[in-house]
C-alpha cells in the first residue's frame, strides 16, 4: 500500500488503539495494540516532509525521521527499518519508552490544531515488523581486529557502544553486576511500558554478534579498574547512576518506606519468574495497600502504575510542584490518571507516621515562589497547611546520583566532578586515565535511555579513533626498532 504525503490536512492524528484502563490494570501487557499496516502507512503519510525537520533535530540520536516515515507510507518497510536502525541501536525500545511528547513529536512543525505525527508508534511498528520478517541480523564485521574493549555496565549506553565497536571488528567484553543484561531496561522499566522479551532479543542479538557477557560481575570486587585496564586495550565506564536520592524527614526509617528501584526491581524480577522473598511475603507488594509515591519524574510514574496493577487499595502521587512543572512525561501522567492514580499537586511530605511500620504521611501544601538559578519556581511550604493521608507503603522516587566510583572501582586516581559524575574530555570522551572512557548517565547525570544510546555511540567512535592511533603508534615503534 502506497500513501501520498502531506495528509495531515485531512487525516487526523491516530495512535494505535489503547486498551481500556479497566482491562490493562489487571495485567502487565503493553497498553497499546499493534499498529495495523494500513493505519501505520496512513499516519506516516501525515508527515509534512518539512525542509528543516525539527523532529530529527530534537532527537538525541538524530534519527532520519522524515525519511523513514516516507518509506513507511510507500510500503517500503525493509528500507524504512534500515534507515531507522542506522542511527539507533534500539529503535523498537525508543519507540516504546522515549518521551516523544517532549522530543520528536513535541517539536513536530505541524500546527497543534492538526496534531503531530505519531512518530514513536511508527518507529515501534517498523522495527517490530523487521523482527517478524527476519530482517534484524547481528552485526558481522568485515575484519576482526585484535584490540579488545572492556565495557563496565550492560545498560543501553554500554550495549550501544558494544554493538558499534563490534561493527568495526573490535573484541568486546561487557561486565555487569546483575544476572541479566539490559540494566534499567530490564529491572527498572515495567512490562506495561517495555515487555522484557523486547530487551532480551536485543541482548541475544549482541551475543550472536560475539559480544562477550560477564554477568554478576562487580568491578571493585571481582576485579579492579586497574585489572580491566591491564586486560583490555580500552575501557568504557557506562554504569549509569543508581544511588537513590533520599528525603530528610522524621520517620523516613520506618518499615515499608522504600526506594523506587528496590520496588521496581522486585516487581520486574517477579515478572521474569525469579524468586523474590520480599515480594512474596507482601513487603514489596502493593496488593490491598494504601500507596503513596513521592516524586514527579518518569520513575514515579512507573511506581504508581505498577502499584495499580499489583492491586493497591489507593495510589497517590505527591509532587511538590504543579502539573505544568512536572518533569515526567505528560503522556505518562495521563495514562496514570486513566488507571486510577490520584495526583496530589503542590504537596510535600513533612513526616512519615507510625510506630515501627509506616501507617501515614503528614504532608503540607506548597506554593511556587521566585525562580531559582535554573529558572524553575522554587516550592515553598504554606504555613498551617498540614494534613495527613493513610499509607501502608511509601515509595521514594526522588531521582538518582552516581555512586562513589573511585572507591567502588578501587581507583582513587579517577577524577570525578563535584556531583560525583565521571569527568571526561568531551572531545575525546576520555577520563584523566589513559584509555579509560566514560559515557551515559555516569557522565551527564540521570537522563533518558535515548541519551545513553547517543553517548554510547559517540564513545564507541572515540574509542575507535583512540585504538587506531595506538595501533599506528605501535607500528611506528616496531619499524623504528
C-alpha positions in Angstrom: 0.0 0.0 0.0 1.4 3.4 -1.0 0.2 6.7 0.5 0.8 10.2 -0.7 2.5 12.5 1.8 1.2 15.7 3.4 -2.0 14.1 4.6 -2.1 16.0 7.9 -4.5 18.5 6.4 -7.3 15.9 6.0 -6.2 12.9 8.1 -6.4 13.3 11.9 -3.8 12.0 14.2 -4.4 8.5 15.4 -2.4 6.5 17.9 -2.6 2.7 17.9 -5.7 1.5 19.8 -5.2 1.8 23.5 -6.5 -0.9 25.8 -9.2 0.1 28.2 -7.8 1.1 31.7 -10.1 -1.4 33.5 -8.6 -4.2 31.4 -5.0 -3.2 31.3 -4.9 -2.6 35.1 -5.3 -6.4 35.5 -2.3 -7.4 33.5 1.3 -6.4 32.7 1.0 -6.2 28.9 1.8 -3.1 26.9 -1.1 -0.7 26.8 -1.2 0.0 23.1 -2.2 -2.5 20.5 -0.1 -3.1 17.4 -0.5 -0.6 14.5 -2.2 -2.2 11.5 -0.2 -1.8 8.3 -2.7 0.4 6.6 -3.1 2.7 9.6 0.7 2.9 10.1 1.1 3.9 6.4 -1.7 6.4 6.7 -0.3 8.0 9.8 3.2 8.1 8.3 1.8 10.0 5.3 0.7 12.8 7.6 4.4 13.9 7.7 4.8 17.3 6.0 8.4 16.5 4.8 9.5 19.9 6.0 12.7 21.5 4.9 14.1 21.8 8.5 12.9 18.6 10.4 12.7 19.7 14.0 11.7 16.2 14.9 15.1 15.0 13.8 17.0 17.9 15.4 15.4 17.3 18.8 16.0 13.5 18.7 19.2 12.8 20.7 20.4 10.2 18.1 19.2 12.4 15.2 17.0 9.8 13.6 16.2 10.4 9.9 12.6 10.5 10.8 11.1 12.1 7.7 12.9 9.6 5.5 11.6 6.5 7.3 8.1 8.0 7.6 8.0 8.5 3.8 9.4 4.9 3.2 6.7 3.5 5.5 4.0 5.5 3.7 5.2 4.0 0.4 5.2 0.5 1.9 9.0 0.1 1.7 9.3 -1.2 5.3 12.6 -3.0 5.0 14.2 0.2 3.7 12.5 2.1 6.5 14.0 -0.2 9.0 17.5 0.1 7.5 17.2 3.9 7.8 15.8 3.7 11.3 18.5 1.4 12.7 21.3 3.3 11.0 21.2 5.9 13.8 19.7 3.9 16.7 20.8 0.6 18.2 17.4 0.1 19.9 14.7 1.7 17.7 11.9 -0.6 19.0 12.8 0.3 22.6 12.9 4.0 21.9 9.6 3.7 20.1 8.1 2.4 23.3 9.7 4.4 26.1 11.0 7.7 24.7 9.0 10.7 25.9 8.1 11.6 22.3 5.8 14.3 23.6 9.0 16.1 24.9 11.3 15.2 22.0 10.4 14.4 18.3 6.6 14.7 18.4 6.7 17.7 20.7 8.7 19.5 18.1 6.8 18.4 15.0 6.1 21.5 12.8 2.5 20.5 12.1 0.3 23.1 13.7 -1.2 22.0 17.0 -4.7 22.1 15.6 -3.8 19.2 13.3 -1.6 17.5 15.9 1.9 15.9 15.4 2.7 12.7 13.5 2.7 9.6 15.8 6.5 9.1 15.3 7.1 6.8 18.2 4.3 4.3 17.3 5.5 4.2 13.7 9.1 3.6 14.8 7.9 0.7 17.0 5.8 -0.7 14.2 8.7 -0.6 11.7 11.1 -2.5 13.9 8.6 -5.0 15.3 7.8 -5.8 11.6 11.5 -6.1 10.9 11.9 -8.7 13.7 8.9 -10.6 12.5 10.2 -10.7 8.9 13.8 -11.7 10.0 15.4 -8.5 8.7 17.2 -7.9 12.0 20.6 -9.5 11.9 23.6 -9.5 14.2 26.4 -7.2 13.0 29.1 -9.0 11.0 32.4 -7.1 10.8 34.3 -7.4 7.6 37.5 -7.9 9.5 38.3 -8.9 13.1 40.7 -6.6 14.9 42.9 -7.8 17.8 42.2 -4.8 20.1 39.8 -5.5 22.9 37.5 -3.2 24.8 36.0 -3.8 28.3 32.7 -2.1 28.9 31.5 -1.7 32.5 27.7 -1.6 32.5 25.2 -3.6 30.4 22.6 -0.9 30.1 21.6 1.0 26.9 24.8 3.1 26.7 27.2 0.2 27.2 25.3 -2.1 24.8 25.0 0.6 22.1 28.8 1.1 22.4 29.3 -2.7 22.3 27.4 -3.1 19.0 29.2 -0.1 17.3 32.6 -1.5 18.4 31.8 -4.9 17.1 30.6 -3.4 13.8 34.2 -2.4 13.1 35.6 -5.7 14.4 36.9 -4.9 17.9 36.7 -7.6 20.6 34.2 -6.5 23.2 33.5 -7.7 26.8 30.7 -6.3 28.8 30.8 -6.5 32.6 27.6 -6.1 34.6 26.7 -6.5 38.3 23.3 -8.1 37.5 22.4 -11.5 36.3 20.8 -10.3 33.1 22.0 -7.7 30.5 19.9 -4.6 29.9 20.3 -2.6 33.1 17.5 -0.2 33.7 15.6 -1.6 30.6 15.3 -5.0 32.4 15.0 -4.1 36.1 13.8 -0.5 36.2 11.1 -0.2 33.5 7.9 -2.1 34.0 6.5 -4.6 31.5 3.5 -2.4 30.6 5.9 0.1 29.0 8.6 -2.3 27.8 8.0 -6.1 27.7 11.1 -7.9 28.7 11.3 -10.2 25.6 11.9 -7.0 23.6 15.1 -6.3 25.5 16.1 -9.9 25.7 16.0 -10.4 21.9 18.3 -7.4 21.6 20.8 -8.7 24.1 20.8 -12.1 22.4 21.4 -10.4 19.1 24.6 -8.8 20.6 25.7 -12.2 22.0 25.2 -13.6 18.5 27.5 -10.8 17.2 30.1 -12.2 19.6 29.9 -9.6 22.3 31.2 -11.4 25.4 29.0 -11.0 28.5 30.3 -11.3 32.1 27.2 -11.4 34.4 27.2 -11.0 38.2 30.5 -9.2 37.9 31.2 -6.3 40.2 34.2 -4.1 39.3 36.0 -3.3 42.6 35.0 -6.7 44.0 35.6 -9.3 41.2 38.3 -7.2 39.6 39.6 -3.6 39.9 39.5 -1.0 37.2 43.3 -1.4 37.0 42.8 -5.1 36.3 40.5 -4.3 33.4 42.9 -1.8 32.1 45.6 -4.4 32.1 43.3 -6.9 30.3 41.9 -4.6 27.6 43.3 -2.0 25.2 40.5 0.4 26.2 37.8 0.5 28.9 34.4 2.3 28.8 32.6 3.2 32.1 28.9 3.1 31.4 27.5 2.2 34.7 24.6 4.6 34.8 23.5 6.2 38.1 21.7 4.1 40.7 22.3 5.7 44.1 18.9 6.9 45.2 18.4 10.4 46.5 16.7 10.4 49.9 14.5 12.7 51.8 15.2 14.1 55.3 12.1 13.8 57.4 11.0 12.2 60.7 10.0 8.6 60.3 11.9 8.0 57.0 13.5 4.9 58.5 10.2 3.2 59.3 9.4 -0.2 57.8 7.6 -0.2 54.4 9.3 3.0 53.3 11.3 2.0 50.2 13.4 3.4 47.4 11.8 3.3 43.9 14.4 1.0 42.4 14.0 -1.6 45.2 10.3 -1.6 44.5 10.5 -1.7 40.7 13.3 -4.3 40.7 11.3 -6.7 42.9 8.3 -6.3 40.6 10.3 -6.9 37.4 12.1 -9.8 38.9 8.8 -11.4 39.9 7.5 -10.9 36.3 10.7 -12.6 35.0 10.0 -15.6 37.1 12.6 -15.1 39.8 12.0 -15.9 43.5 11.6 -12.5 45.3 11.1 -13.2 49.0 10.2 -9.5 49.9 7.6 -9.6 47.2 6.2 -13.0 48.1 5.8 -12.2 51.8 3.9 -9.0 50.8 6.5 -6.5 51.9 7.2 -5.1 48.4 3.8 -5.9 47.1 1.2 -3.2 47.0 -1.8 -5.5 47.0 -4.5 -4.2 49.3 -2.4 -1.3 50.5 -2.7 2.5 50.5 0.4 3.5 48.5 2.0 6.9 48.5 4.7 7.7 45.9 6.8 10.8 46.5 8.3 12.3 43.3 7.2 13.6 39.9 9.5 12.0 37.3 9.2 9.1 35.0 10.3 6.7 37.7 7.5 7.9 40.0 5.1 7.2 37.1 6.4 3.7 36.8 5.9 3.2 40.5 2.3 4.4 40.7 1.2 2.4 37.6 2.9 -0.7 39.0 1.1 -0.3 42.3 -2.2 -0.1 40.5 -1.5 -3.4 38.7 -0.5 -5.1 42.0 -4.0 -4.3 43.3 -3.3 -1.4 45.6 -6.4 -0.1 47.6 -5.4 3.5 46.7 -2.4 5.1 44.9 -1.4 8.8 45.5 1.5 10.6 43.9 2.8 13.6 46.0 4.6 16.2 44.0 5.8 19.5 45.3 5.2 21.5 42.2 2.2 21.7 39.9 1.2 19.7 36.8 2.8 22.3 34.4 6.2 21.8 36.2 6.1 18.0 36.3 9.4 16.6 35.0 7.8 13.4 33.9 6.1 12.8 30.5 2.6 14.3 30.4 1.6 11.2 28.4 2.6 9.0 31.3 0.6 11.3 33.7 -2.4 10.9 31.6 -2.1 7.1 31.4 -1.7 7.0 35.2 -4.8 9.2 35.8 -6.8 6.9 33.5 -5.7 3.9 35.6 -6.9 5.5 38.8 -3.9 7.2 40.3 -4.6 10.4 42.3 -2.1 13.2 41.9 -1.7 15.5 44.8 0.0 18.6 43.3 1.8 21.2 45.3 2.3 18.8 48.3 5.4 17.6 50.0 5.9 15.0 52.9 6.7 16.6 56.2 6.9 13.3 58.2 6.2 9.6 58.0 3.9 8.3 60.7 3.8 5.0 62.6 5.5 3.1 65.4 7.6 0.6 63.6 5.8 0.3 60.3 4.6 3.3 58.3 0.8 4.0 58.5 0.5 7.5 57.3 2.2 10.5 55.7 1.9 14.0 57.1 2.2 16.5 54.2 2.0 20.2 53.8 0.8 22.3 50.9 3.3 24.1 48.8 3.3 27.3 46.8 5.7 28.2 43.9 7.9 31.2 44.7 10.6 33.0 42.7 12.6 31.2 40.1 15.9 29.6 41.1 19.1 29.6 39.2 17.7 27.1 36.7 14.7 29.2 36.0 12.2 26.9 37.8 10.0 28.3 40.5 11.1 27.3 44.0 8.5 25.4 46.1 7.8 27.0 49.5 5.6 25.4 52.3 2.4 27.1 53.1 2.1 27.8 56.9 -0.6 25.9 58.7 -1.4 23.7 55.7 -0.5 20.3 57.2 -2.7 17.3 56.5 -2.4 13.5 56.9 -3.1 10.7 54.5 -3.1 6.9 55.1 -0.1 5.0 53.8 0.8 1.3 54.2 3.6 1.5 51.6 5.6 4.6 50.8 7.9 4.7 47.7 10.5 7.4 47.3 11.2 8.3 43.7 13.4 11.4 44.1 16.0 10.7 41.4 19.4 9.2 41.3 23.0 10.2 41.9 26.3 8.5 41.0 28.0 6.1 43.3 31.5 6.8 44.6 33.3 5.2 41.6 36.9 5.9 42.7 36.2 4.0 45.9 34.0 1.4 44.3 36.4 0.6 41.5 39.5 0.8 43.8 40.9 3.5 41.6 41.4 6.8 43.6 43.1 8.5 40.7 39.8 8.5 38.6 38.6 12.1 38.6 35.0 12.9 39.2 33.0 16.2 39.3 31.6 17.8 42.4 28.4 15.9 41.7 30.2 12.6 41.6 29.9 12.1 37.8 33.0 11.0 35.9 34.9 13.8 34.4 35.8 13.4 30.7 37.3 15.5 27.9 34.2 16.0 25.8 36.1 15.9 22.6 37.8 12.5 23.2 35.3 11.2 25.8 38.3 10.0 27.8 38.8 10.3 31.5 42.0 11.5 33.1 43.2 7.9 32.9 44.7 6.9 29.5 42.5 4.5 27.6 39.6 4.8 30.0 36.4 6.4 28.6 33.0 7.2 30.1 29.6 7.8 28.7 25.9 8.0 29.6 24.3 8.9 32.9 27.6 8.4 34.8 28.8 11.5 32.9 25.7 13.6 32.3 23.7 12.5 35.4 20.3 10.7 35.4 18.8 11.1 31.9 16.9 9.2 29.2 17.6 5.9 27.6 17.9 7.6 24.2 20.6 9.9 25.5 22.5 6.9 26.9 22.3 5.3 23.4 23.7 8.5 21.8 26.5 8.7 24.3 27.4 5.1 23.8 27.6 5.5 20.1 29.8 8.6 20.5 32.0 6.8 22.9 32.4 3.9 20.5 33.6 6.3 17.8 36.0 7.9 20.2 37.4 4.6 21.3 37.8 3.5 17.7 39.9 6.6 16.9 42.0 6.0 20.1 42.7 2.4 19.2 43.5 3.3 15.6 46.0 5.9 16.9 47.5 3.4 19.3 47.9 0.8 16.5 49.6 3.3 14.3 51.9 4.3 17.1 52.8 0.6 17.8 53.6 0.1 14.1 55.8 3.2 14.0 57.7 1.9 17.1 58.1 -1.5 15.6 59.5 -0.1 12.3 61.9 2.2 14.3 63.2 -0.7 16.3 
